[in-house]
Every structure is written in structure tokens, then in C-alpha cells.
Amino acid sequence: MKRPPRSHPLWLAFVVHRLSGVALALFLPAHFWVLSMALTQPERLDGFLQFAENPMVKLAEFGLVFLLSVHIFGGLRLLALEFLPWSNRQKTLAAGAVCLSLFVSGTFFLQAI
């Protein structure tokens, strides 16, 4: 399969999907470490949960949910590329995936604040 040129709009979708995957993979060890505090050091977990009420942390959580939803919808777009016939609507589907990701993460953010 021929790769689209870097000026093609779907190249950006590819890059965002890869970067979101790397960012989520880097986040997972930190997430598991914080979860382990619930079992081993509950008093430190309480301190971390107080820190998590900081508005900047809420904004970072929004970013994580956005990365997760971008990665999920980008993966669905890739599945569509693999199993559906090619059409010019692929750019529209990629833009729709980003819009849906913003909606999902924005809803999470509004509930968090």
C-alpha cells in the first residue's frame, strides 16, 4: 500500500494516532504506581488525591481523556481504512474522529470541574 505524502491531511491523523499512543504508554506506569499507593501507602494516596484537585491537574486529565479518545477513534478510522473500500470521505472521517474526541474529553472536563 502506498503511503500518502506528508502534506496529505491523513498524514496528520497518522501522526496524532502514533503520538497519542506513545503518550498513553508513557502515562500507564505512573497510573499503576498511583494505584499501587492505595494498597501500600494509603496516606500518600490521600495526599496525591488532594493534589489532584488542583485545576492544572484537572486540565491534564482533560488532556489524557482527549489522547485516549483520539487514539480510540483514530484506531477505528484505521480499521475503516483496512476493511472498507477507499473513498474521499476518509478526511471527513478523520476530522469527525477529532471532533468526537473533543466532545468526549470536553464532557469529562466539564464534569471534573
C-alpha positions in Angstrom: 0.0 0.0 0.0 1.4 3.4 -1.0 1.9 5.8 1.9 0.3 9.2 1.5 2.6 12.2 1.2 3.3 14.2 4.4 1.2 17.1 3.1 -1.9 14.8 2.9 -4.4 15.5 5.7 -4.4 11.9 6.8 -0.7 12.1 7.5 -1.6 14.3 10.4 -4.2 11.7 11.6 -1.4 9.1 11.4 1.0 11.3 13.5 -1.7 12.2 16.1 -2.6 8.5 16.4 1.0 7.5 17.0 1.8 10.3 19.4 -1.3 9.7 21.4 -0.4 6.0 21.7 3.2 6.9 22.9 1.8 9.4 25.4 -0.7 6.9 26.8 2.0 4.2 27.0 4.2 6.6 29.0 1.3 7.5 31.3 0.4 3.9 32.2 3.4 3.2 34.6 2.6 6.4 36.5 -1.0 5.4 36.7 -0.2 2.0 38.0 2.2 3.5 40.5 -0.5 5.8 41.9 -2.9 2.8 42.1 -0.3 0.8 44.0 -0.3 3.5 46.6 -3.8 2.6 47.5 -2.6 -0.8 48.7 0.8 0.1 50.1 0.7 3.7 51.3 -2.8 5.0 51.7 -1.7 8.2 53.5 0.5 9.1 50.4 -2.5 8.4 48.2 -4.6 10.8 50.2 -2.0 13.5 49.7 -1.9 12.8 46.0 -5.7 12.9 45.8 -5.6 16.3 47.4 -3.0 17.4 44.8 -5.3 16.1 42.1 -7.9 18.7 43.0 -5.6 21.3 41.5 -7.1 23.0 38.4 -4.0 22.3 36.4 -4.3 18.6 37.2 -7.9 18.7 36.0 -6.7 20.2 32.8 -4.1 17.5 32.4 -6.8 14.9 33.0 -8.7 16.5 30.1 -5.6 16.1 28.0 -5.4 12.4 28.9 -9.0 11.8 28.1 -8.5 13.6 24.8 -5.5 11.5 24.0 -7.4 8.3 24.8 -10.4 9.3 22.7 -8.2 10.5 19.8 -6.4 7.1 20.0 -9.6 5.1 20.1 -11.3 7.0 17.2 -8.1 7.0 15.2 -7.9 3.3 15.6 -11.5 3.0 14.4 -10.5 5.1 11.4 -7.6 2.7 10.7 -10.0 -0.2 10.9 -12.2 1.5 8.4 -9.2 2.0 6.1 -8.4 -1.7 6.3 -11.9 -3.1 5.9 -13.9 -0.6 3.9 -13.3 0.5 0.3 -11.3 3.7 -0.1 -13.3 6.9 -0.6 -12.6 10.6 -0.4 -14.7 10.7 2.8 -11.6 9.4 4.8 -10.5 13.0 5.5 -14.0 13.8 6.8 -14.0 10.7 9.0 -10.6 11.8 10.4 -12.0 15.2 11.2 -15.1 13.7 12.7 -12.9 11.5 14.9 -11.1 14.5 16.3 -14.4 16.4 16.9 -15.9 13.4 18.7 -12.7 13.2 20.8 -13.1 16.8 21.8 -16.7 16.2 22.7 -15.9 13.2 24.9 -12.9 14.8 26.6 -14.8 18.1 27.0 -17.7 16.4 28.6 -15.3 14.7 31.0 -13.6 18.0 31.8 -16.9 19.8 32.5 -17.9 17.1 34.9 -14.5 17.2 36.6 -14.5 21.0 37.4 
